């Protein structure tokens, strides 16, 4: 037990109890939140296009939601349930497991990748839930329509924008892509993240427009080392 404890919390550049790791996460969070102040004209143009496309899809949200609910069958329900879980607790368990393997195998690169993905997930989740409460868009299963908003609402019934599952999945996929630089990892990661987003529409928890209503420019966590 003592050996295992020392492996997990050893004094290295990439350990989860390092003050440097958590200090850099704090710095990276501020850096990410303030990123719009560093956008150039091209960035703002892309942001405008994304917001415009989101507004356009919003006009079809109710029709898409009704259509997706007509497609529900037992088999697809089970498949979507599994996919959806990957965008929540399963992703955290997988990252934790990979970190422990890195500790046992003394693999600093694996530890680095999992901790950076964890940092990306935490920052993304914090920003996502900040916007959820700020925007207060009603979920489809609330049956108040696609244009029902209750800003500064801390009830989960009004947290339809943006999607926590989708943001978490894409933040990890983005970090994995930056770290691994391998299409055999990045392509499946983004495909799975997309499927997680679709599963939330299928489960009637989010509107279709939320799939592109995410942060315009995701900046991966800077290196702790």
C-alpha positions as CSV (number, residue, x, y, z in Angstrom):
1,X,0.0,0.0,0.0
2,X,2.8,2.4,0.9
3,X,4.6,1.6,-2.4
4,X,1.4,2.3,-4.3
5,X,0.9,5.6,-2.5
6,X,4.4,6.7,-3.3
7,X,4.0,5.9,-6.9
8,X,0.8,7.9,-7.3
9,X,1.9,10.9,-5.3
10,X,5.6,10.9,-6.0
11,X,7.5,14.1,-6.3
12,X,7.7,14.5,-10.1
13,X,6.7,17.1,-12.7
14,X,3.5,15.2,-13.5
15,X,1.7,14.1,-10.3
16,X,-1.8,15.0,-9.3
17,X,-0.8,16.4,-5.9
18,X,1.8,18.7,-7.3
19,X,1.2,22.3,-6.3
20,X,2.8,23.3,-9.6
21,X,0.1,21.3,-11.5
22,X,-2.8,22.9,-9.7
23,X,-1.2,26.3,-9.8
24,X,-0.8,26.0,-13.6
25,X,-4.4,24.9,-13.9
26,X,-5.4,28.1,-12.2
27,X,-3.3,30.1,-14.6
28,X,-4.6,28.2,-17.6
29,X,-8.2,28.7,-16.5
30,X,-7.6,32.5,-16.4
31,X,-5.8,32.3,-19.7
32,X,-8.7,30.4,-21.4
33,X,-11.4,32.7,-20.0
34,X,-9.5,35.8,-21.2
35,X,-8.7,34.3,-24.6
36,X,-11.3,36.5,-26.5
37,X,-9.1,39.5,-25.5
38,X,-6.4,38.0,-27.7
39,X,-8.6,37.2,-30.7
40,X,-7.7,38.9,-34.0
41,X,-10.1,39.9,-36.7
42,X,-10.2,36.4,-38.2
43,X,-11.1,34.9,-34.9
44,X,-14.0,37.3,-34.3
45,X,-15.2,36.6,-37.9
46,X,-15.2,32.9,-37.2
47,X,-17.0,33.4,-33.9
48,X,-19.7,35.5,-35.7
49,X,-20.2,32.7,-38.3
50,X,-20.6,30.1,-35.5
51,X,-23.1,32.3,-33.7
52,X,-25.0,32.9,-36.9
53,X,-25.1,29.2,-37.7
54,X,-26.2,28.5,-34.2
55,X,-29.0,31.0,-34.5
56,X,-30.1,29.5,-37.8
57,X,-30.2,26.0,-36.4
58,X,-32.2,27.3,-33.4
59,X,-35.1,28.0,-35.7
60,X,-35.2,24.2,-36.4
61,X,-34.6,22.9,-32.9
62,X,-38.1,21.9,-32.1
63,X,-38.6,20.0,-35.4
64,X,-35.2,18.2,-35.0
65,X,-36.1,17.3,-31.4
66,X,-39.5,15.9,-32.5
67,X,-37.9,13.9,-35.3
68,X,-35.2,12.5,-33.0
69,X,-37.8,11.3,-30.5
70,X,-39.7,9.5,-33.2
71,X,-36.6,7.4,-33.9
72,X,-36.3,5.9,-30.4
73,X,-36.3,2.1,-30.2
74,X,-35.1,-0.2,-27.4
75,X,-31.8,-1.2,-29.2
76,X,-30.7,2.4,-30.0
77,X,-31.8,3.5,-26.5
78,X,-29.2,1.0,-25.0
79,X,-26.5,2.0,-27.4
80,X,-27.0,5.8,-26.8
81,X,-27.1,5.2,-23.1
82,X,-23.6,3.6,-23.3
83,X,-22.3,6.4,-25.5
84,X,-23.7,9.1,-23.2
85,X,-22.0,7.6,-20.2
86,X,-18.6,7.9,-22.0
87,X,-19.1,11.7,-21.9
88,X,-19.5,11.7,-18.1
89,X,-18.3,9.3,-15.4
90,X,-16.7,6.8,-17.8
91,X,-14.3,9.5,-19.2
92,X,-13.2,10.5,-15.7
93,X,-12.7,6.8,-14.7
94,X,-10.7,6.1,-17.9
95,X,-8.4,9.1,-17.3
96,X,-7.9,8.1,-13.7
97,X,-7.1,4.5,-14.7
98,X,-4.6,5.7,-17.3
99,X,-2.9,8.0,-14.8
100,X,-2.5,5.1,-12.3
101,X,-1.1,2.9,-15.1
102,X,1.4,5.7,-15.8
103,X,2.4,5.8,-12.2
104,X,2.9,2.1,-11.9
105,X,4.8,1.9,-15.2
106,X,6.8,5.1,-14.4
107,X,5.6,6.4,-17.8
108,X,5.9,10.2,-17.5
109,X,4.4,10.8,-21.0
110,X,1.2,8.9,-20.1
111,X,0.9,10.7,-16.8
112,X,1.5,14.0,-18.6
113,X,-1.2,13.3,-21.3
114,X,-3.8,12.1,-18.7
115,X,-3.2,15.1,-16.4
116,X,-3.4,17.6,-19.3
117,X,-6.6,15.9,-20.5
118,X,-7.9,16.1,-16.9
119,X,-7.0,19.8,-16.7
120,X,-8.7,20.5,-20.1
121,X,-11.8,18.6,-18.9
122,X,-12.0,20.6,-15.6
123,X,-11.5,24.0,-17.3
124,X,-14.1,23.1,-19.9
125,X,-16.6,21.9,-17.3
126,X,-16.2,25.1,-15.2
127,X,-16.7,27.4,-18.2
128,X,-19.6,25.2,-19.5
129,X,-21.5,25.3,-16.2
130,X,-20.9,29.1,-15.9
131,X,-22.6,29.6,-19.2
132,X,-25.4,27.1,-18.4
133,X,-26.4,29.2,-15.3
134,X,-25.9,32.5,-17.2
135,X,-28.0,31.5,-20.2
136,X,-30.7,29.4,-18.5
137,X,-32.1,27.7,-21.6
138,X,-34.9,25.1,-20.9
139,X,-34.2,21.5,-21.8
140,X,-36.4,19.9,-24.5
141,X,-37.9,17.5,-22.0
142,X,-39.1,20.5,-20.0
143,X,-41.6,21.0,-22.8
144,X,-41.5,24.8,-22.7
145,X,-40.3,25.1,-26.3
146,X,-36.9,26.1,-27.9
147,X,-37.2,29.7,-26.9
148,X,-37.7,29.3,-23.2
149,X,-34.9,31.0,-21.2
150,X,-34.5,31.7,-17.5
151,X,-31.1,33.5,-17.0
152,X,-29.1,32.9,-13.8
153,X,-31.2,29.8,-13.1
154,X,-29.4,27.1,-11.1
155,X,-32.0,24.4,-11.8
156,X,-30.8,21.6,-14.1
157,X,-34.0,21.9,-16.0
158,X,-32.6,25.1,-17.5
159,X,-29.1,24.0,-18.3
160,X,-29.6,23.0,-22.0
161,X,-27.0,25.4,-23.3
162,X,-24.2,24.4,-23.7
163,X,-24.0,20.7,-23.2
164,X,-21.7,19.5,-20.4
165,X,-21.3,16.0,-21.8
166,X,-20.4,17.3,-25.3
167,X,-18.0,20.0,-23.9
168,X,-16.2,17.4,-21.8
169,X,-15.9,15.0,-24.7
170,X,-14.5,17.5,-27.1
171,X,-12.1,19.0,-24.5
172,X,-10.6,15.6,-24.0
173,X,-10.6,14.8,-27.8
174,X,-8.8,18.2,-28.5
175,X,-6.2,17.5,-25.8
176,X,-5.5,14.0,-27.0
177,X,-5.1,15.3,-30.6
178,X,-2.6,17.9,-29.4
179,X,-0.7,15.4,-27.3
180,X,-0.6,12.3,-29.5
181,X,-0.6,13.9,-33.0
182,X,-1.8,10.6,-34.4
183,X,-4.9,10.5,-36.7
184,X,-5.6,7.0,-35.5
185,X,-6.3,8.6,-32.1
186,X,-7.6,12.0,-33.0
187,X,-10.2,10.9,-35.6
188,X,-11.9,8.3,-33.4
189,X,-11.8,10.7,-30.5
190,X,-13.6,13.4,-32.4
191,X,-16.1,10.9,-33.8
192,X,-16.9,9.6,-30.3
193,X,-17.3,13.2,-29.0
194,X,-19.7,13.9,-31.9
195,X,-21.7,10.7,-31.0
196,X,-21.9,11.8,-27.4
197,X,-23.3,15.1,-28.5
198,X,-25.9,13.3,-30.7
199,X,-26.8,11.0,-27.8
200,X,-27.8,14.0,-25.7
201,X,-30.2,15.2,-28.5
202,X,-31.5,11.6,-28.8
203,X,-32.1,11.5,-25.0
204,X,-34.1,14.8,-25.3
205,X,-31.8,16.6,-22.9
206,X,-30.3,19.1,-25.4
207,X,-31.3,21.0,-28.6
208,X,-29.5,20.4,-31.9
209,X,-28.1,24.0,-31.9
210,X,-26.0,23.3,-28.8
211,X,-23.8,21.0,-30.8
212,X,-22.0,24.0,-32.4
213,X,-22.7,26.5,-29.6
214,X,-19.4,25.8,-27.9
215,X,-16.3,27.9,-27.2
216,X,-15.1,29.3,-30.5
217,X,-11.4,28.6,-30.0
218,X,-10.3,25.9,-27.6
219,X,-6.8,26.5,-26.4
220,X,-5.2,23.4,-24.9
221,X,-3.6,23.6,-21.5
222,X,0.0,24.9,-21.5
223,X,2.8,22.6,-20.5
224,X,3.4,22.2,-16.8
225,X,6.9,21.0,-17.1
